[in-house]
Amino acid sequence: MVDESVVAVPQTDIAAAARQRRSERYELQAIAAQILARHPHPAGENSRWRVGICCKKPLPDGVKIMLTDVPGLDHPVGSYAGVQVCASVWTCAVCAARIAQRRAAEIAAATALHHAAGGRMLMLTLTIPHCSDDELQHLLGRRSASDRSGLRGAIHRLQNSRLWKGHRRRGQLVSGLAALYGYIGGIRALEVTLGANGWHPHVHILLLVGRELRTAERRDLEHELFVEWRRSCSAAGIREPNRQHGISLDPAWDASEYLSKLGYARSGWGPESELARNSTKRGRGTSLGPFDLLREFSSTGDCEPMEKFSTYATALFRAHHVHWRPGLKQAMGLADLSDEAIVTGTDEDARVSLEIGDYEWRCVLAQPPSVRAQILTLAERDGPRAVIDFLDSLRLVRY
């Protein structure tokens, strides 16, 4: 008997949803560039926000459309090569999607390997108190070795505490996460949302431990971590969290829940969800993510979401989104690629579908941002001839 509760989603619908999201990402990228062009760059007046030229300015080798065959999909996936990119996971929806794809695959591969070796995982979420009057930069703290304030400073103190790192007796480690629970490393991710009570920065840490913890053990560890977290927050100059909202420690059976917290996946893990997922995570209820601010500005034109996004971009400038314990990727046999390397590289299986000349590319850039996504769809669905015909149809005045 067929289970009618399980309905297979046609690949045509999956592809259509993925392409619609891709089109939106180019539009969000343009909105971010428009907003930040009016806002001072945190590196000084001689610096410019790179999202303004991302996927626009051609490199000397010229612009190319690349196609990659993805297992499980009946059509190739298109992308551009030969254009400058900003590699900003915080401000650029286009780069964020590509970086998210790679980071999600890394996390899924590492956790599958760890689980197959008999290891287990815990998901630790750490939150700090906040209100509508708090400045985001104050809540996060400065990215400086000499300034251990804010959320960054509190995390540093927690992960360098005796509870976390343990201590040695006669040269042997006798306490700490490694000695008591077989902890081998963690994958930490920073997330910032905006709600009714102001900015809400928090951290998710996927703890890779050597065995499954009993419920009583996990509750005791959660309490000990909360006490240390409260102490770390106080030392970092931020208000002490309460027990209910400051911390949670839960079993994580696989990577999917952790990835969903980062907006990397919604359910399961496979080529279909990878293609169709919304990599620019949407907030829930009144909680807004950074790209929600761009959507709100686009739909209303209000100044408030524009100003909030500028504040967010400045505070998160050069901040790491996902951070692995040093040496953990190497131990898992994974290449340690920077965000820049991810967005500038090309897949080994990618092939050139079409080269776009300088004049044709200027014609494309004169169109709405979604046209760049439309061209990729034509290349995927109908081939290079359709792209050439489309470029010819633009009929723009020569520069």
KARA-V653890 format. One record per residue. N is the residue number from 1. RES is the residue in one small letter. PSI is psi as a letter, one per 20 degrees, with the letter a starting at -180 (999 if undefined). D_FIRST is the distance of its C-alpha to the first C-alpha in whole Angstrom. Layout:
BEGIN
n;res;psi;d_first
N;RES;PSI;D_FIRST
N;RES;PSI;D_FIRST
END
This chain:
BEGIN
n;res;psi;d_first
1;m;p;0
2;v;p;4
3;d;o;6
4;e;i;9
5;s;i;12
6;v;o;12
7;v;p;14
8;a;p;16
9;v;p;19
10;p;q;21
11;q;h;24
12;t;h;26
13;d;h;26
14;i;g;26
15;a;g;29
16;a;g;31
17;a;g;30
18;a;g;32
19;r;h;35
20;q;g;35
21;r;h;36
22;r;g;38
23;s;g;40
24;e;h;41
25;r;g;42
26;y;h;45
27;e;g;46
28;l;h;46
29;q;g;48
30;a;h;50
31;i;g;50
32;a;g;51
33;a;g;54
34;q;g;55
35;i;g;55
36;l;i;57
37;a;h;59
38;r;i;61
39;h;p;61
40;p;q;63
41;h;p;62
42;p;i;62
43;a;i;63
44;g;r;66
45;e;i;68
46;n;i;68
47;s;q;64
48;r;q;61
49;w;p;58
50;r;i;56
51;v;h;53
52;g;h;55
53;i;j;55
54;c;p;52
55;c;k;50
56;k;g;53
57;k;o;56
58;p;q;56
59;l;r;57
60;p;h;60
61;d;i;57
62;g;r;56
63;v;p;52
64;k;q;49
65;i;p;46
66;m;q;44
67;l;p;40
68;t;p;38
69;d;p;35
70;v;p;32
71;p;p;29
72;g;i;26
73;l;q;27
74;d;j;28
75;h;q;31
76;p;r;35
77;v;p;36
78;g;q;39
79;s;r;42
80;y;q;46
81;a;r;48
82;g;j;52
83;v;q;52
84;q;q;54
85;v;q;51
86;c;h;52
87;a;k;49
88;s;o;49
89;v;i;46
90;w;h;47
91;t;i;49
92;c;o;47
93;a;h;44
94;v;g;44
95;c;h;45
96;a;h;43
97;a;g;39
98;r;g;41
99;i;g;42
100;a;g;39
101;q;g;37
102;r;g;39
103;r;h;39
104;a;g;36
105;a;h;35
106;e;g;38
107;i;g;37
108;a;g;33
109;a;g;35
110;a;g;37
111;t;h;35
112;a;g;32
113;l;g;35
114;h;g;37
115;h;h;34
116;a;h;33
117;a;j;37
118;g;j;36
119;g;r;37
120;r;r;36
121;m;q;36
122;l;q;38
123;m;o;38
124;l;p;41
125;t;p;42
126;l;p;46
127;t;q;47
128;i;q;51
129;p;q;52
130;h;q;53
131;c;r;54
132;s;h;55
133;d;i;58
134;d;p;57
135;e;p;58
136;l;g;55
137;q;h;58
138;h;g;59
139;l;h;56
140;l;h;55
141;g;r;58
142;r;q;60
143;r;m;59
144;s;p;62
145;a;h;62
146;s;i;65
147;d;o;63
148;r;l;61
149;s;r;60
150;g;a;57
151;l;g;54
152;r;g;54
153;g;h;57
154;a;g;55
155;i;g;52
156;h;g;55
157;r;g;57
158;l;g;54
159;q;i;53
160;n;j;56
161;s;r;56
162;r;h;57
163;l;g;54
164;w;g;52
165;k;h;54
166;g;a;55
167;h;r;59
168;r;q;60
169;r;o;63
170;r;l;65
171;g;i;63
172;q;p;59
173;l;p;57
174;v;i;56
175;s;a;54
176;g;r;52
177;l;h;49
178;a;g;49
179;a;h;51
180;l;h;49
181;y;j;45
182;g;k;45
183;y;p;45
184;i;i;45
185;g;r;45
186;g;q;44
187;i;o;43
188;r;p;44
189;a;p;43
190;l;p;46
191;e;p;44
192;v;p;46
193;t;r;45
194;l;p;47
195;g;a;47
196;a;h;49
197;n;k;51
198;g;a;51
199;w;p;51
200;h;n;48
201;p;p;48
202;h;r;46
203;v;p;45
204;h;p;42
205;i;p;42
206;l;o;40
207;l;p;41
208;l;o;40
209;v;r;41
210;g;i;41
211;r;r;39
212;e;p;37
213;l;p;39
214;r;q;39
215;t;g;39
216;a;h;42
217;e;g;43
218;r;h;42
219;r;h;43
220;d;g;46
221;l;g;46
222;e;g;45
223;h;g;48
224;e;g;51
225;l;h;49
226;f;g;50
227;v;g;53
228;e;h;54
229;w;g;52
230;r;g;55
231;r;h;58
232;s;h;57
233;c;g;56
234;s;g;60
235;a;h;61
236;a;j;60
237;g;j;61
238;i;r;58
239;r;q;58
240;e;p;56
241;p;q;52
242;n;r;51
243;r;h;49
244;q;g;46
245;h;i;46
246;g;h;48
247;i;q;45
248;s;q;42
249;l;o;40
250;d;q;37
251;p;q;34
252;a;o;33
253;w;h;30
254;d;a;30
255;a;i;32
256;s;g;29
257;e;g;31
258;y;g;34
259;l;h;34
260;s;h;32
261;k;h;35
262;l;i;37
263;g;j;35
264;y;h;34
265;a;q;30
266;r;h;28
267;s;p;25
268;g;a;24
269;w;o;26
270;g;r;26
271;p;h;27
272;e;g;25
273;s;h;26
274;e;g;30
275;l;g;30
276;a;i;29
277;r;q;31
278;n;n;34
279;s;h;36
280;t;n;39
281;k;p;37
282;r;q;38
283;g;r;39
284;r;p;37
285;g;c;39
286;t;j;43
287;s;p;42
288;l;p;43
289;g;r;43
290;p;h;46
291;f;i;44
292;d;h;43
293;l;h;47
294;l;g;47
295;r;g;45
296;e;g;47
297;f;h;50
298;s;h;48
299;s;h;47
300;t;h;50
301;g;j;53
302;d;q;54
303;c;h;56
304;e;g;55
305;p;h;52
306;m;g;54
307;e;h;56
308;k;g;53
309;f;h;52
310;s;g;55
311;t;g;56
312;y;g;52
313;a;h;53
314;t;g;57
315;a;h;55
316;l;j;53
317;f;p;55
318;r;j;54
319;a;q;52
320;h;p;49
321;h;g;46
322;v;p;44
323;h;p;47
324;w;q;46
325;r;p;48
326;p;p;51
327;g;i;50
328;l;g;46
329;k;g;45
330;q;g;47
331;a;h;46
332;m;i;42
333;g;k;43
334;l;q;43
335;a;p;46
336;d;n;47
337;l;p;47
338;s;r;49
339;d;h;48
340;e;g;50
341;a;h;49
342;i;g;46
343;v;i;46
344;t;i;49
345;g;r;47
346;t;q;45
347;d;q;42
348;e;h;43
349;d;j;40
350;a;q;42
351;r;q;44
352;v;p;46
353;s;h;45
354;l;q;48
355;e;p;51
356;i;p;53
357;g;r;56
358;d;g;58
359;y;g;59
360;e;h;55
361;w;h;54
362;r;h;57
363;c;g;56
364;v;g;52
365;l;h;54
366;a;i;55
367;q;r;52
368;p;q;50
369;p;h;48
370;s;i;45
371;v;h;46
372;r;h;46
373;a;h;42
374;q;h;42
375;i;g;44
376;l;h;41
377;t;g;38
378;l;g;40
379;a;g;41
380;e;g;37
381;r;g;36
382;d;i;39
383;g;r;41
384;p;h;45
385;r;h;46
386;a;h;44
387;v;g;46
388;i;g;49
389;d;h;49
390;f;g;48
391;l;h;51
392;d;h;53
393;s;i;52
394;l;h;53
395;r;l;57
396;l;q;59
397;v;p;62
398;r;p;63
399;y;999;65
END
